[in-house]
Amino acid sequence: MAARAPVATGRLLLGFRKWYFNMCGFNKLGLLRDDTIYEDADVKEALKRLPEDQYNERIFRVKRALDLSMKQQILPKDKWTKFEEDVHYLTPYLEEVIRERKEREEWMKK
């Protein structure tokens, strides 16, 4: 029975993550999770490193979401971002930028 606990916990956690994803509401506007990250200096640098096609797709999603928000509408349900489609496209670039910034800060301390 002890072997079943992690599997059941994993399924429960996945179910909670899916529920939370749908409750956030950004998927109803066609946004991905990484589209909603607050743009501080690190995020702005990560955005500069994105490939052009990914950057253009992000701009399209954000502009469409702003337009829908101003009209107080949401996308039709078949166009909502699904949990399985939510790709963390910005996270690897952001982690690299943060790692470089911390390394630079450590170097400046010496």
Secondary structure, 3 states (H helix, E strand, C coil): CCCHHHHHHHHHHHHHHHHHHHHHCHHHHCCCHHHHCCCCHHHHHHHHHCCHHHHHHHHHHHHHHHHHHHCCCCCCHHHCCCHHHCCCCCHHHHHHHHHHHHHHHHHHHC
